[in-house]
Amino acid sequence: MSNPASSSIAPAPSPLASSRVPPEAASGAPSPEAIAEAYVAAWNETDPARRRAGIAAARAGAGTYRDPVMAADGPAGIDAMLAGVQAKFPGFVLRRTSRVDAHAGPQGGSGGGPGGGWLRFTWSLGPAAGPSVVEGVDFCTLAPEGRLASVVGFIDKAPA
């Protein structure tokens, strides 16, 4: 997690409740909320070493990210992407704006990967003390250990 005193982007607000938790979360894997919060914290972390540690905490080793304007593969690519967003939007904060909705498939069957599941949540990006500039929803697949294997983002609101 970030240290707000040393980061130019403020920490995200506390987690929102989730209504459904996949079975793997009860078996020692991180909870969907914990994974989503680690993911959001990595987006907000401006210290490169702490940001890379946050990426490792939230994501499976070869994780991917895709949205209409960006793509990244693996920890180094995701780190470079986050650093680029921070450079484009200095001082902005990513906030989760919905609960984490999670499931592991029909009758707890395999989800996004062998033994994984899925998450979704909405988010906003904007100045710490101002309105959002970008808003969207992320759909995530979980690796068997419960960390993010892939994230596909959809942007609902963006600057012209």
Accessible surface in RSA format (square Angstrom, percent):
REM  Atomic radii and reference values for relative SASA: ProtOr
REM  Chains: A
REM  Algorithm: Lee & Richards
REM  Probe-radius: 1.40
REM  Slices: 20
REM RES _ NUM      All-atoms   Total-Side   Main-Chain    Non-polar    All polar
REM                ABS   REL    ABS   REL    ABS   REL    ABS   REL    ABS   REL
RES MET A   1   172.35  89.3 114.59  75.8  57.75 137.5 107.25  91.2  65.10  86.3
RES SER A   2    20.36  17.2   3.26   4.3  17.10  39.4   0.39   0.8  19.96  28.0
RES ASN A   3    75.17  51.8  71.21  68.8   3.97   9.5  19.37  46.6  55.80  53.9
RES PRO A   4    73.85  53.8  61.89  56.4  11.96  43.5  62.21  51.4  11.64  72.3
RES ALA A   5   100.86  92.7  55.40  85.5  45.46 103.4  67.88  95.6  32.97  87.3
RES SER A   6    65.23  55.1  33.08  44.1  32.15  74.1  43.42  92.5  21.81  30.6
RES SER A   7    14.43  12.2   0.00   0.0  14.43  33.2   1.53   3.2  12.91  18.1
RES SER A   8    83.47  70.5  53.36  71.2  30.12  69.4  52.33 111.4  31.15  43.6
RES ILE A   9     5.42   3.1   5.33   4.0   0.09   0.2   5.42   3.9   0.00   0.0
RES ALA A  10    39.09  35.9  31.46  48.5   7.63  17.4  36.25  51.1   2.84   7.5
RES PRO A  11    66.27  48.3  51.63  47.1  14.64  53.2  53.87  44.5  12.41  77.1
RES ALA A  12    25.66  23.6   5.26   8.1  20.40  46.4   5.26   7.4  20.40  54.0
RES PRO A  13    67.38  49.1  51.30  46.8  16.08  58.5  64.20  53.0   3.19  19.8
RES SER A  14    89.55  75.7  70.76  94.4  18.79  43.3  45.22  96.3  44.33  62.1
RES PRO A  15    73.74  53.7  54.37  49.6  19.37  70.4  54.37  44.9  19.37 120.4
RES LEU A  16    75.51  42.1  71.96  51.5   3.54   8.9  74.86  52.6   0.65   1.7
RES ALA A  17    83.62  76.9  64.61  99.7  19.01  43.3  73.92 104.1   9.70  25.7
RES SER A  18    23.99  20.3   0.00   0.0  23.99  55.3   0.66   1.4  23.32  32.7
RES SER A  19    73.56  62.2  36.12  48.2  37.44  86.2  43.70  93.1  29.86  41.8
RES ARG A  20   121.81  51.1 117.51  59.9   4.30  10.2  57.67  78.8  64.14  38.9
RES VAL A  21    82.62  54.4  53.55  48.5  29.07  70.1  54.10  47.0  28.52  77.4
RES PRO A  22     3.31   2.4   0.86   0.8   2.45   8.9   2.74   2.3   0.57   3.5
RES PRO A  23    80.39  58.6  67.59  61.6  12.81  46.6  76.51  63.2   3.89  24.2
RES GLU A  24    24.52  14.1  19.69  14.9   4.83  11.5  18.43  35.7   6.09   5.0
RES ALA A  25    17.66  16.2   3.06   4.7  14.61  33.2   3.48   4.9  14.18  37.6
RES ALA A  26    95.67  88.0  54.39  83.9  41.28  93.9  65.97  92.9  29.69  78.7
RES SER A  27    90.91  76.8  50.74  67.7  40.17  92.5  52.54 111.9  38.36  53.7
RES GLY A  28    75.67  93.3   0.00   N/A  75.67  93.3  41.29 113.3  34.37  77.0
RES ALA A  29    19.48  17.9   5.37   8.3  14.11  32.1  10.47  14.7   9.01  23.9
RES PRO A  30    50.86  37.1  34.39  31.4  16.47  59.9  45.92  37.9   4.95  30.7
RES SER A  31    42.70  36.1  38.16  50.9   4.54  10.5  30.14  64.2  12.56  17.6
RES PRO A  32     2.75   2.0   1.32   1.2   1.43   5.2   2.69   2.2   0.06   0.4
RES GLU A  33    34.36  19.7  34.22  25.9   0.14   0.3  20.76  40.1  13.61  11.1
RES ALA A  34    51.02  46.9  38.05  58.7  12.96  29.5  45.92  64.7   5.09  13.5
RES ILE A  35     3.67   2.1   3.67   2.7   0.00   0.0   3.67   2.6   0.00   0.0
RES ALA A  36     0.37   0.3   0.00   0.0   0.37   0.8   0.37   0.5   0.00   0.0
RES GLU A  37    22.03  12.6  21.14  16.0   0.89   2.1  12.08  23.4   9.95   8.1
RES ALA A  38    18.25  16.8  15.87  24.5   2.38   5.4  17.13  24.1   1.12   3.0
RES TYR A  39     5.49   2.6   4.93   2.8   0.56   1.5   4.79   3.6   0.70   0.9
RES VAL A  40     0.20   0.1   0.20   0.2   0.00   0.0   0.20   0.2   0.00   0.0
RES ALA A  41    14.61  13.4  10.88  16.8   3.73   8.5  14.22  20.0   0.38   1.0
RES ALA A  42     4.07   3.7   3.43   5.3   0.64   1.5   4.07   5.7   0.00   0.0
RES TRP A  43    23.37   9.4  19.45   9.4   3.92   9.2  17.13   9.1   6.25  10.1
RES ASN A  44     1.66   1.1   1.66   1.6   0.00   0.0   0.58   1.4   1.09   1.1
RES GLU A  45     3.80   2.2   3.80   2.9   0.00   0.0   3.75   7.3   0.04   0.0
RES THR A  46    34.90  24.8  21.05  21.3  13.85  33.0  16.97  22.8  17.92  27.1
RES ASP A  47    43.97  30.8  39.29  39.1   4.68  11.1   7.04  16.6  36.92  36.8
RES PRO A  48    63.81  46.5  63.81  58.2   0.00   0.0  63.81  52.7   0.00   0.0
RES ALA A  49    62.78  57.7  53.90  83.2   8.89  20.2  55.64  78.4   7.14  18.9
RES ARG A  50    81.72  34.3  74.46  38.0   7.26  17.3  44.10  60.3  37.62  22.8
RES ARG A  51    10.49   4.4  10.49   5.3   0.00   0.0   0.00   0.0  10.49   6.4
RES ARG A  52   120.66  50.7 114.71  58.5   5.95  14.2  48.55  66.4  72.11  43.7
RES ALA A  53    63.64  58.5  50.18  77.4  13.46  30.6  58.58  82.5   5.06  13.4
RES GLY A  54    13.28  16.4   0.00   N/A  13.28  16.4  12.83  35.2   0.45   1.0
RES ILE A  55     3.50   2.0   2.92   2.2   0.57   1.4   3.50   2.5   0.00   0.0
RES ALA A  56    56.94  52.3  48.96  75.6   7.97  18.1  54.48  76.7   2.46   6.5
RES ALA A  57    58.75  54.0  39.71  61.3  19.03  43.3  50.86  71.6   7.88  20.9
RES ALA A  58     0.90   0.8   0.90   1.4   0.00   0.0   0.90   1.3   0.00   0.0
RES ARG A  59     9.86   4.1   7.94   4.0   1.93   4.6   4.26   5.8   5.60   3.4
RES ALA A  60    15.19  14.0  13.64  21.1   1.54   3.5  13.64  19.2   1.54   4.1
RES GLY A  61    51.77  63.8   0.00   N/A  51.77  63.8  40.95 112.4  10.82  24.2
RES ALA A  62    89.17  82.0  67.68 104.4  21.49  48.9  71.86 101.2  17.31  45.9
RES GLY A  63     1.24   1.5   0.00   N/A   1.24   1.5   0.73   2.0   0.51   1.1
RES THR A  64    41.07  29.2  41.07  41.6   0.00   0.0  31.86  42.8   9.21  13.9
RES TYR A  65     3.98   1.9   3.98   2.3   0.00   0.0   0.03   0.0   3.95   4.9
RES ARG A  66    94.89  39.8  94.89  48.4   0.00   0.0  44.78  61.2  50.12  30.4
RES ASP A  67    22.62  15.8   3.34   3.3  19.28  45.6   5.43  12.8  17.20  17.1
RES PRO A  68    97.07  70.7  53.94  49.2  43.12 156.8  66.72  55.1  30.35 188.6
RES VAL A  69   114.16  75.1  77.98  70.6  36.18  87.2  87.16  75.7  27.00  73.2
RES MET A  70    51.11  26.5  40.96  27.1  10.15  24.2  37.13  31.6  13.98  18.5
RES ALA A  71    68.45  62.9  37.82  58.4  30.63  69.7  38.13  53.7  30.33  80.3
RES ALA A  72     8.36   7.7   1.29   2.0   7.07  16.1   8.36  11.8   0.00   0.0
RES ASP A  73    84.18  59.0  69.37  69.0  14.81  35.0  33.81  79.6  50.37  50.2
RES GLY A  74    14.63  18.0   0.00   N/A  14.63  18.0  13.57  37.2   1.06   2.4
RES PRO A  75    71.13  51.8  69.29  63.2   1.84   6.7  70.21  58.0   0.91   5.7
RES ALA A  76    82.53  75.9  69.33 107.0  13.20  30.0  75.54 106.4   6.99  18.5
RES GLY A  77    25.93  32.0   0.00   N/A  25.93  32.0  21.54  59.1   4.38   9.8
RES ILE A  78     3.71   2.1   3.71   2.8   0.00   0.0   3.71   2.7   0.00   0.0
RES ASP A  79    16.65  11.7  16.65  16.6   0.00   0.0   0.05   0.1  16.60  16.6
RES ALA A  80    65.01  59.8  51.05  78.8  13.96  31.8  57.30  80.7   7.72  20.4
RES MET A  81    20.18  10.5   8.10   5.4  12.08  28.8  18.24  15.5   1.94   2.6
RES LEU A  82     2.31   1.3   2.04   1.5   0.27   0.7   2.08   1.5   0.23   0.6
RES ALA A  83    38.31  35.2  32.48  50.1   5.83  13.3  33.66  47.4   4.65  12.3
RES GLY A  84    38.78  47.8   0.00   N/A  38.78  47.8  33.44  91.8   5.34  12.0
RES VAL A  85    15.97  10.5  13.67  12.4   2.29   5.5  14.52  12.6   1.45   3.9
RES GLN A  86    20.23  11.3  15.49  11.3   4.74  11.3  12.57  26.8   7.66   5.8
RES ALA A  87    81.44  74.9  50.34  77.7  31.11  70.8  61.78  87.0  19.66  52.1
RES LYS A  88   155.15  75.7 126.43  77.6  28.71  68.4  81.03  72.9  74.12  78.9
RES PHE A  89    32.47  16.2  30.72  19.0   1.76   4.6  31.97  19.4   0.50   1.4
RES PRO A  90    98.55  71.8  82.39  75.1  16.16  58.7  84.95  70.1  13.60  84.5
RES GLY A  91    29.16  36.0   0.00   N/A  29.16  36.0  20.42  56.0   8.74  19.6
RES PHE A  92    34.56  17.3  34.44  21.3   0.11   0.3  34.44  20.9   0.11   0.3
RES VAL A  93     0.08   0.0   0.08   0.1   0.00   0.0   0.08   0.1   0.00   0.0
RES LEU A  94     8.99   5.0   8.99   6.4   0.00   0.0   8.99   6.3   0.00   0.0
RES ARG A  95    62.93  26.4  62.93  32.1   0.00   0.0  21.74  29.7  41.19  25.0
RES ARG A  96    11.85   5.0   4.99   2.5   6.86  16.3   4.73   6.5   7.12   4.3
RES THR A  97    72.69  51.7  42.64  43.2  30.05  71.6  41.47  55.7  31.22  47.2
RES SER A  98    31.49  26.6  25.72  34.3   5.77  13.3  29.73  63.3   1.76   2.5
RES ARG A  99   102.72  43.1  95.98  48.9   6.74  16.0  28.76  39.3  73.96  44.8
RES VAL A 100     0.00   0.0   0.00   0.0   0.00   0.0   0.00   0.0   0.00   0.0
RES ASP A 101    17.67  12.4  15.20  15.1   2.47   5.8   7.41  17.4  10.26  10.2
RES ALA A 102     1.05   1.0   0.00   0.0   1.05   2.4   0.61   0.9   0.44   1.2
RES HIS A 103    86.55  47.3  83.96  58.4   2.59   6.6  60.45  62.3  26.10  30.4
RES ALA A 104     5.42   5.0   1.86   2.9   3.56   8.1   1.86   2.6   3.56   9.4
RES GLY A 105    15.05  18.6   0.00   N/A  15.05  18.6   3.20   8.8  11.86  26.6
RES PRO A 106   106.12  77.3  89.18  81.3  16.95  61.6 100.49  83.0   5.63  35.0
RES GLN A 107   181.56 101.5 133.65  97.7  47.91 114.1  78.23 166.5 103.33  78.4
RES GLY A 108    40.67  50.2   0.00   N/A  40.67  50.2   9.89  27.2  30.78  68.9
RES GLY A 109    32.60  40.2   0.00   N/A  32.60  40.2  31.36  86.0   1.24   2.8
RES SER A 110    78.35  66.2  53.06  70.8  25.29  58.3  24.84  52.9  53.51  75.0
RES GLY A 111    14.20  17.5   0.00   N/A  14.20  17.5   0.00   0.0  14.20  31.8
RES GLY A 112    31.80  39.2   0.00   N/A  31.80  39.2   2.92   8.0  28.89  64.7
RES GLY A 113    17.97  22.2   0.00   N/A  17.97  22.2  17.81  48.9   0.16   0.4
RES PRO A 114   112.69  82.1 100.61  91.7  12.09  43.9 109.99  90.8   2.71  16.8
RES GLY A 115    42.51  52.4   0.00   N/A  42.51  52.4  30.96  85.0  11.54  25.9
RES GLY A 116     0.97   1.2   0.00   N/A   0.97   1.2   0.00   0.0   0.97   2.2
RES GLY A 117     0.00   0.0   0.00   N/A   0.00   0.0   0.00   0.0   0.00   0.0
RES TRP A 118    85.19  34.2  84.80  41.0   0.39   0.9  70.28  37.5  14.91  24.2
RES LEU A 119     3.37   1.9   0.08   0.1   3.30   8.3   1.76   1.2   1.61   4.3
RES ARG A 120   113.32  47.6 112.99  57.6   0.33   0.8  22.71  31.0  90.61  54.9
RES PHE A 121     2.92   1.5   0.44   0.3   2.49   6.5   2.92   1.8   0.00   0.0
RES THR A 122    48.94  34.8  48.94  49.6   0.00   0.0  44.46  59.7   4.48   6.8
RES TRP A 123    20.11   8.1  18.15   8.8   1.96   4.6  18.09   9.6   2.03   3.3
RES SER A 124    11.96  10.1  11.96  16.0   0.00   0.0   4.43   9.4   7.53  10.6
RES LEU A 125    15.16   8.4  15.16  10.8   0.00   0.0  15.16  10.6   0.00   0.0
RES GLY A 126     1.13   1.4   0.00   N/A   1.13   1.4   0.55   1.5   0.58   1.3
RES PRO A 127    46.95  34.2  46.54  42.4   0.40   1.5  46.95  38.8   0.00   0.0
RES ALA A 128    50.29  46.2  33.05  51.0  17.24  39.2  33.30  46.9  16.99  45.0
RES ALA A 129   109.71 100.9  66.24 102.2  43.47  98.9  78.79 111.0  30.92  81.9
RES GLY A 130    31.01  38.2   0.00   N/A  31.01  38.2  15.74  43.2  15.27  34.2
RES PRO A 131   111.36  81.2  98.73  90.0  12.63  45.9 110.40  91.1   0.96   6.0
RES SER A 132    24.29  20.5  10.36  13.8  13.93  32.1   8.37  17.8  15.92  22.3
RES VAL A 133    42.47  27.9  37.75  34.2   4.72  11.4  40.57  35.3   1.90   5.2
RES VAL A 134    12.97   8.5  12.97  11.7   0.00   0.0  12.97  11.3   0.00   0.0
RES GLU A 135    61.29  35.2  61.29  46.4   0.00   0.0   9.99  19.3  51.29  41.9
RES GLY A 136     1.78   2.2   0.00   N/A   1.78   2.2   0.00   0.0   1.78   4.0
RES VAL A 137    24.09  15.9  24.09  21.8   0.00   0.0  24.09  20.9   0.00   0.0
RES ASP A 138     3.37   2.4   3.37   3.4   0.00   0.0   0.00   0.0   3.37   3.4
RES PHE A 139    87.15  43.6  84.25  52.2   2.90   7.5  84.74  51.4   2.40   6.9
RES CYS A 140     2.54   1.9   0.00   0.0   2.54   6.0   1.39   3.5   1.14   1.2
RES THR A 141    31.37  22.3  31.37  31.8   0.00   0.0  27.73  37.3   3.64   5.5
RES LEU A 142     4.83   2.7   4.83   3.5   0.00   0.0   4.83   3.4   0.00   0.0
RES ALA A 143     9.01   8.3   7.82  12.1   1.20   2.7   9.01  12.7   0.00   0.0
RES PRO A 144    74.48  54.3  60.15  54.8  14.33  52.1  60.60  50.0  13.88  86.2
RES GLU A 145    75.43  43.3  62.07  47.0  13.36  31.8  54.64 105.7  20.79  17.0
RES GLY A 146     1.66   2.1   0.00   N/A   1.66   2.1   0.96   2.6   0.71   1.6
RES ARG A 147    67.78  28.5  67.78  34.6   0.00   0.0  14.76  20.2  53.02  32.1
RES LEU A 148     0.63   0.3   0.63   0.4   0.00   0.0   0.63   0.4   0.00   0.0
RES ALA A 149    30.95  28.5  25.49  39.3   5.47  12.4  26.10  36.8   4.85  12.8
RES SER A 150    25.99  22.0  25.99  34.7   0.00   0.0  17.43  37.1   8.56  12.0
RES VAL A 151     0.30   0.2   0.00   0.0   0.30   0.7   0.00   0.0   0.30   0.8
RES VAL A 152    60.48  39.8  60.48  54.7   0.00   0.0  60.48  52.5   0.00   0.0
RES GLY A 153     1.88   2.3   0.00   N/A   1.88   2.3   0.18   0.5   1.70   3.8
RES PHE A 154   105.49  52.8 105.49  65.3   0.00   0.0 105.49  64.0   0.00   0.0
RES ILE A 155    52.41  29.8  24.11  18.0  28.30  68.2  24.11  17.4  28.30  76.8
RES ASP A 156   105.45  73.9  66.64  66.3  38.81  91.8  30.39  71.5  75.06  74.9
RES LYS A 157    88.60  43.2  82.20  50.4   6.40  15.2  63.65  57.3  24.95  26.6
RES ALA A 158    60.01  55.2  31.53  48.7  28.47  64.8  31.90  44.9  28.10  74.4
RES PRO A 159    73.68  53.7  45.54  41.5  28.14 102.3  56.71  46.8  16.97 105.5
RES ALA A 160   153.05 140.7  72.29 111.6  80.75 183.7 109.64 154.4  43.41 115.0
END  Absolute sums over single chains surface
CHAIN  1 A     7346.7       5344.4       2002.3       4954.3       2392.4
END  Absolute sums over all chains
TOTAL          7346.7       5344.4       2002.3       4954.3       2392.4
